């Protein structure tokens, strides 16, 4: 190869690096302790070796450089013509060496990994391997949970449970068992159900519970992840919130109490990473107890709610069915009004106006029914029907009728007169009794039964 060709090839290799290869020349200080410079004098064969390497855009190895130095001393003297050519080549090489120095990195890993670092300069140092922060963390991959045992045996006592996706720190390995610590539990788990060897990113994104703690006095929460976005609210120092998603410069958080979701700048919050822990047998028993209590409370609340709904429905039904409706008037005399008023007061003196009206209408319903006598007097005094008629209570009221002055007595007269005038709040019902006595006899199960105050009508 002529000197002109060599220079052309060299200049092109300096300007246009050949794809897939690392440029063999880099600028540096020739006095660098990690640098090796070419010798200033070479024989013809040495020069040819270097020229061929440069033309092919390849680099001589450290062994080749060393061999060139050895060959220089062993090669015999050349002819004058060859000496001139050698001098010219040496001058060119010397000029190259003065401008560009080939540097071997002290770390032997550069030579072994040149193909993997084609975009980096040869002087770049490979960083030391950084161990995973969670390298000793194992994750349960059991369908439900894996038992943590006191000893490394399936016959050993169970001291806790590591539920699916929960994490444990692996302290030791014992054959097919790991000795782990998780939460308050230490013991052995079968390695078959523990996933290891994950990157920090995989562990954090797939299994960790992420929270943030506010690190400044006041931090804006924004609708979207940029400083121009609408401010939703402000959160304050040391407050903690669940993380929904991590972005490059922003964190999406859940403002649980305010039922909102927003973004905060990652720069002003401390990321807290937690994992689900194992549960000891004692803790599990306590959790079961609490769950049962919670379930019982929920069941009780459901029953109370159901009862309340039933009461409400019943009240609505009673209100609808006992709403006073106008019907045909009943012919009556003053004696009929007095007798009916005294019966009402004897039977329902302590009840409300609605309860008194209902008792009066039972008497009138019977008068209109073919099953009973057709007069007020005969219905009231019919044997075995109204106990007050035979006990003396009705007679007492009749004797005192002219002295009725109390609000209850006046309401009894009002209710009796309203019933005679056609106001009816119990429909065609013919019977009534105190509510307690009626329930004892099962009358409350009748389809048409209705409760008014402390009495049941059916």
Secondary structure, 3 states (H helix, E strand, C coil): CCHHHHHHHHHHHHHCCCCCCCCCCECCCCCCCCECCCCCCCCHHHHHHHHHHHHCCCCCCHHHHHHHHHHHHHCCCCCHHHHHHHHHHHHHHHHHHHHCECECCCCCHHHHCHHHHCCCCCCCCCCCCCCCCCCCEEEECCCCEEEEECCCCCCCCEEEEEECCCEEEEEEEECCEEEEEECCEEEEEEHHHEECCCCHHHHHHHHCEEEEEECCCEEEEECCCCCCCCEEEEEECCCEEEEEEECCCEEEEEEHHHCEEEEEEHHHEEEEEECCCCEEHHHHHHHHHHHHHHHHHHHHHHHHHHHHHHHHHHHHHHHHHCCCEECCCCCCCHHHHHHHHHHHHHHHCCCCHHHHHHHHHHHHHHHHCCCCCCCHHHHHCCCCCCCHHHHCHHHHHHHHHHHCCCHHHHHHHHHHHHHHCCEECCCCCCCEEEHHHHHHCCHHHCCCCEEECCEEEC
